[in-house]
């Protein structure tokens, strides 16, 4: 049984390696060309929709009643919802991003063996940029789930991730520091910025704007607000557009168009029944943040017919119930630029960005320009983040980041079967437990502390 489990796990992590190393007959060619790299990048499941769903499940946007929680089949999800210390058995939240990293590394290895002519071609540059972007994005998702919040004072001594930058299946020795892991992601994003074009063939492929946006999100998580502002500004200037919610059908269950003009890059989490419309109820304190004439109330939420007086989330930037959309959008960049501006003394820009966003979220007759003073500016911008970025995979990262500051700390609470569970600021549980099979197969990978 043990070897069967190891075999199954190995399929996910090494299938591409076997494909590259084995040649059962002469009609099968080992990938070695730019065309082969394109085929690897076209694997939407591996590259765009296998990211961790647990960051959505463990956040505070929704709650479950006991009877719904008890029907969750996946025990890892059930225990993750209440932040328990039970060992994690399933490996998909870990394995999915590492498969993306593996494919990215394989593409980089193929690229390094190409002729100079192929390397310097436009196609070669775009493939190289794609590989660096996808590796950065995948590590970024793992950082949000499996590591503690970034603190520049302690990052060199905190545990980061096992860093793999080659496609071989030789186990990585231990975990890099948190500082080194963030440095790797920054380096990959900057390399992608230098190579990618302003446009791509599809939203599933990154652009220069995507790389700017990913790096801005990373710097926000690092609380490096100067750089968060600079890269959000660059991303916005590459694609300065918003959806006017007045043009959407408020009664449509999937009102936000797929592949719309706000999206830089499409990415989805894996599937989870735990965050489906028949389980979750939106937290009342989130609902209370919306003004009655805010179009987002009708576009994002619906009344739960099975539980009157509660709301469920109904839409998705990918028009799909399969996973949560965690991709990069212009509205998120506008919010990052606004918050970073407010934190770095550029209050006029901060207000201008918020008003631009809100103008696209209210009917013309209901829109009113806000004039928040500096004493409440950051607080109000953070509320706007919550109103806008619902079920976009951002709340978990935001709580981790904001709990580093006593002014914005928040204790998360959930109640199941009459028992209350809390996640307090400073808790080691903000770094989820690494799947048991990972630490068993490679004992040098240190488990997160409890």
N, C-alpha and C positions, 0 to 999 in steps of 0.2 A: 504493500500500500504506500509506504514511504516513497519508494522509487517511482511509483505511478504519479504521485502528487508532484514530485520534482520534475518528472517528464512533462506534465501539463504546464507547469510554470515555465519550464524552459522553452516550450513552443512559442509562448508569447514574446519572450525576450530574445530568442535566438533563431526564429524561423527565417528571418532575412539572412542571417549568417549561414544557415544550412543551404539556403538557396544560392548563396554566393560561393560556398565552398564545394558543394557537391555537384557533380555533372553526370547523372545516371545514364544519359545517352548523348550521342554526338549532336542531336538536334537541339539540346539545351545549351544556351550560351551564358557565361558568367557576365553579369552586368558590368559594363566597362565604358559606356558611351554617355554622351549628354542625353540621348533619347532614353536610355535606361534610367538616368537620374530623374527625368521628367515623369516616368512611370512610377517611380517610388514616391515622388511628391504628390502624385495624383491619388494616392491611397487616402481617401477622405476619412475613413474610419480611424486609421492609425495616426494621421497627422492633425485632424481637426475635431474629432469627437470622442476622444478617450481620456478626457481630463477629469480630475477628482470631483465627485459630486458631494463628498463629505463636507466641503467648505460651505456649501449651501445648507446642508442638513443641520450643521452645528451652529449656524448663525441664528439671529433673533427675529427674522422677518415673519415667521409663522409659528404656530403651536399645534399640538395634537391632543385630542382627548384620549383617555386611557384605552378605551376599546379599540380605537384606530391604531394606536401605538402597538397594541398587543397582536394585531394582525400582520405587522411587518414581518415578512419571511426572513429577510437578511438580518441576522443577529448583530452583525457589525453596525448596520445602520440603526438598529433599535438601540443598541448601547451607545452609539455615537451621539444620538439625539440627546441623551442625558449625561454625556461627558463622563462615562464610567471608566474605570481602570481595567476593564476586562480585556484580555489579549485579543488582538485583531487577527481573525482567521483568513478572511478574503484578501486578495492581493491586487485587485483591479485598480484601486486608487493610486497605488504605487507603480504597478506594472504598466498602466496605460501611458503615462508621461515618459517612462523610461524606454518604452518601445519607440515613441516619437524621437527621443534622444538617440536611440540606436540607429534608426533609419537616417537621421540627420548626420550622424557620424559616418555611416556607410557612404552617403553621398559625398561627404568631404573626402573620404578615402579614394573614391572613384575619381573625383575631380583632381586630386593630387597626382594621379597617374595619367592624366590626359596630356595630349600634345599641347605645346605652348599656344598653338593657333586656336585650339578649342578653349583653352583656359581664358584667353584674352577676348574671345568672341562675346557678343552681347548675351547670347544664351548662356554661355559659361558663367558670366558675371551674375546673371539673375539666379542661376541655380546655386551658386556659392552663397549669394545673399539669402536665398530661401533657407538653405541648410543652417546658417547661423541664426536666422530669425527663429525657426522652429525649435532649435535647441534651447535658445534663450527663453522662449515662451513656455516650453515644457518644464524647464528648471524653475521658472517663476511660479508655476502652479504648485510644484512640489514644495517650494519654500513657504508658500502661504499655508499649506496644510501641516507640514512635518517639522517646521522649525519655530523657535520662539521669535517674538518681535525683534526687529533690528534695533540695536542700540550701538552707536559708533564707539562708545566707551568699552563695551564688553564683547563686541562682535568677534574679535580675534580669539576669544577664549570660549565662545559658544559653539555648539555643534551645528554644522551645516549639513550638507548632503554628500553622499558618495558621488564624486565627480568622475564621469566617464566621458572622455573626448576622443576615444578610438573605438572602432567597431568590433574589436575582438571580444570574446566572451570570457576573458580572464577576469576573475573577480577583483573588484576594487578593494584596496586595503583601507578599511575604515572610512570615516567621514571627514571631509574637509571642514575647516572652520567656517562659521557663518560669514565672516568677512570675505574669505576666499571664494565662497559660493556666490555671493553677491557680485564680487569682482568678475567672476566668469560670465555671469549674465550680462553685466554692463559691457564687457568686452565683446560678447557675441552681438548684442544689439547695435553697438557702435560699428562693428564690421558690416552688419546688415544695412545700416544707414548709408554707409559709403558705397554700397553696391546696388541696392534696389532702385528700381524706377518709380516715378510718381504714380504709375498705374500698373495694374496686373490683369491677367486674363480672366480672373474670377475673384470673388470675395474670399474664397478659400485659400488664395495665395496672398502673401504679404506684399506690401508696397513700402516705399520709403516712409510714408506717413504712418503705416502700421508700426514700423520700427521706432519712430519717434514716440508714438503713443505708448508702446510697450515699455520703453525706457522711462517715460514720464510716470507711468503707473508704478514702476519699480522705485524710482526716486521718492515718490509720495510715500510708499511703504517704509522707506528708509528715513522719512521725515527730513529729507534734504530738499527743502522747499524752493531754494534758488534754482536747482537743476530741474525739479519737477515743473516749475514755471517755464523755464527755457524750452524744455522738450515738448510740453503741452502746447506752448505757443507755436513751435515749429510744426507740430502735428496739425493743429487747427489751420494754420496758414496753407497747408497742403490740401486741405479739404474743408473749407469754411462754409459748411451747410448744415441745416437742421430740418427735420420733418416738421411741417406745420400741422399740429394735431387737429386743427380745424378742418383739414382735408380728409380726415379719417372717419370711418363709420363707427360711431360709438357703440353700436349694437353688435358689431362683428366680433366673434370669439377670438379671431386672430387679426386684429385691426392694423397692427404694424406690419408693413410690407416686408417680405423676404428680400434680402439683398438690397436694402434701401440705401438712400444717399448718406445716412449717418455712419454706416459701417465701413471701417477700415479693413477689418479682418474678422472672419467668422470662426468661432470656436465654440464647442459644446462640451458639457460634462457627459459622463456616461449616464445610462438610464437609471432611474430610481422611482419605484412606486411610492416611496415615502413623501415625495414632494409633488405628487399628482393632485389634481383638483378635488379628489374624493377623500383626501386625508387632511390637507392643511387648511388652517384658518389663519388669516392674516392677523398679526398682533394688533389689538386695538390702539396701542400707542402710536403705531405707524399710520393707521387710518386717520387718527386724530390730527396728524400733521397736515392733512390736505384741506384746503378751502373748498367749500361746497361747489364752487364753479370751476374748479381745477379739472381740466379735461382728462387728466391722468387717472382720476378716480374711476371714470367710466371706461377708459381704454385698458387700464391695468387690471381692474377688479370686477367681480360679479357677486351678486348676493348668492349665498349658498342656500339652495332650495331645501337641502337636507338638514340644515341647521339655521333657521331664520335668525337674522340679526348678526350673522357673521359673514365674512367675505372670503372669497378664494381668488387666487391669481389666475388670469385667464389667457394672457398673451405671451408672446415669445418673439424675440428679434429674428428667429429663424423659422417661425411659424411651425413649431414642432413640439410635441409632448414627450419626445424621446429623451431629451436632456435639457439642462439649463444653459442658456446662452451666456457665455463668459467672454465673448469677443471684445474687440476694441472699437469704440465709437466716438464720434465727434462730440456728442453731448457729455460724455465722460471727460473728454479733454477740456471742454469749456469749464466744467466744474473743478477740475484739477487746477486749471489756470486761475480760476477765480479764488479758490482757497489759498493757493500758493501766493497769489498777489496780495491777498488780505494779510497773510502771515509775514510778508516781506515789505510792508509799507506802501503798497500800491493799491490803496483802497478804491480809487476811482475806477481802475481797471476791473477790480473784483466786482464792484457793483454793476458796471457795464455788462460784464459777461453774464451775471445772474439775470439781469433784466432782458438780455437778448434771449436767453433760454426760456424764461417765463413768457415772453411775448409769443413764443411758439407753442405754449401749453395752455393758453387761455383764449377764449373768444375775444375778438377786438373790443366788444362793449364791456367785457369783464376785466380786461387787463389793466392793471395799475402798476406803475413803476415803483419799485421799492427804494427806500432811502435809509437803509440801516446805518446807524452810527458805528464808529470804530469799536465801541464797547461791546456790541453784540454781533458784529459783522461775521466773524468766524463761526460763531454759534449758529447763526441763521444760514450760512452757507452749508454747514454740515447737515442741517435739517433738509436743505434743498437736495443734497446728495442722497439722503434717504428717500425723499419723494421721487426722485428721478430714476435711481439705479436699483429699482426693486427686482429681485430675482435675477440679478446680473452677476452674481458671484462676488460682489464687492463688500458686502456687509461684514463678513467674517474678517477680512483683511483690515477693514476700517476699525472694527472693535479692537483688534490686536494693536493697531497703531495708536489709536486714541487712548487706550488704557495705559500708555506710557506717560501720559500727562494727567496729573491729578485733577485738572480742570475739566477733563472730558472722560474720566473713567466711568465705567458702567459695569455693573454686575448683571450677568445673564441668569435668568431663573426659569425653570420648567417644573411642572408638577405632573406626576404620573402616579395613579393609584393612591392618591392622598399624600404622597411623599414629595417633598420639594428638593430639587437639585439645583445647585448654584455653580456658576463659573465666575470666580472673582478675579479682579485685576491682579496681575502678577502670578497667576496660577501657571504651573508647568503644563497644564492640560491644553494650553494654547498651541502646543506642539503635539499633534496627534501621535498615538503609538504607531510605530512601524509594524507592518504585518509580521506575524510570528514566523512564517515560513522564510521570510527574507533574512531575519537574524539567525535562523537555524541553519540555513544554507551558507551563510557567510557570517560567522561569529565575530569577525572584526568590525561589523557594523553595529555600533553601540545603540542600544535602545534608548528612546527618550525617557527622561527621569519622571518619576511620580512621587 
